[in-house]
Amino acid sequence: MAQRIRSSNFTSHEKNLLYQLMEQYGTIIEDKKTDNMTIKKKEDAWVQLTADFNASVGIKDKRDVNSLKACWKNLKAKAKKDAAQERRDTFLTGGGPPTGEIDSLSQKLSR
C-alpha cells in the first residue's frame, strides 16, 4: 500500500481565499439537488475553483480538488461548532464569563 504524502496545513490566507472563491462558486457547489446535471455542474465548479485557487498570488503549495473540499467541509463544521458554543455560553446562568473571540472566518461562515 502506497503511503500518502502529507501536504502542509492550510494557511489563513489560503482559507480566506477559499472563502472568497466559494462566494463566487458557492451557489453551484452548495446546491442541494442531486440529479446528474447538477452533479456534473458541481464537479466542473470544483475543478474551476481549484484552478483559480492554484493560480492565485501567494499560493506556494498546489492543492487538489479533494483537499479543497475537505478544507471547506472542515471550515463549515468549525464555524457551526463555534456558533453553537457561543449560543450555549450566552445562556449560562449568570451570563458566564465572556467568551473568547470567534475568528472572522467562522463569523462569516455562520451568517
N, C-alpha and C positions, 0 to 999 in steps of 0.2 A: 504494500500500500504506500503510495507516494505521500510524503509529508507536505503539508500545506505551508507555504512561506507566509509568515505573518507580516502584514503591512503595518505602517506606522499609524498611530492614533490620528483621528481627525482633529485638526486644529480649530480654534474658534472661528478663524477666518473661513475655513472650509465649511463649517457648519452654517455660518451666516450666508455664504454663497449658495449653499444647497437650499436654504430657506428662500432666498431671493429667486432662484430658478424654479422652485416649487410654486411660487406665486404666479409664475408665467405658465407652467405646465400642470399645475395642481388640479384644475378643473377636469382635465382629461384623466390624470393618474388616479385621483381620488373618487372618480365616478363609481357608483355602486352597481352599475349594470354589469352583467357577466356574459353577454352574448358574444359571438365570435368577432363581430365587427369592433365592438368596444375593446375587447381583449387585445386585438391587433393594434388599435389606436394607442392603448396603454403601453404596449411593448415598444412601439415606434417613439412614443413620447419619452420613455425612459432612455432609449438609445440616443435620442437627440439631446436630452438633458445631460447625459453622460458626456457627450461630445462637447457641449457648451461648457460644462464643468471643467473638463480637462484642458480646454482651450483658454481658460481664464488666466489672467495675470496672477501670479503668486502661488500657483499650484505646482508643487515640486514633485509630488507622487501622483502618478496617473491612477485613477480609480476605475473600477469596472462597474457595470450595472448592478450586480449583486451587492457590492459593498455600499453603494449609494442607497440602495433600497433598505439595507439593514440599518444604515445610519439614520435614514428618515424615520423608520419604524421606531428606533430607539429614542430619537428626539421627541416624537409624538408621545411615547409612553412616559418619558421623563416629565414632559410638560403636564400630562394628565395626573401623574403622581404628585408633582409639586402643587398643582392647583387643589387637589383633594386634601393634601396635608395642610395647606393654608386654610381651607374651609374648616377642617377639624380643629385647628389651633384657634380659630376665631371664636368657635362656640364652646371653648373650655369654660368651666366655672371660674368666674372672676376674670375672665379675659385671657388669663395666662400671660406668660412673658412674651415680649414682642418676638415675632418670628423672624427668621433670617430672610434676607432679601432673595427673591426668586430672580434668577438670571433673566436678562432681557429676552433671550430667545425663547425661553419657556413661557414668558408672558405673552409674546407674540403668538405662539402656537396655541395657547389656551383660549384665545379670543374666538 
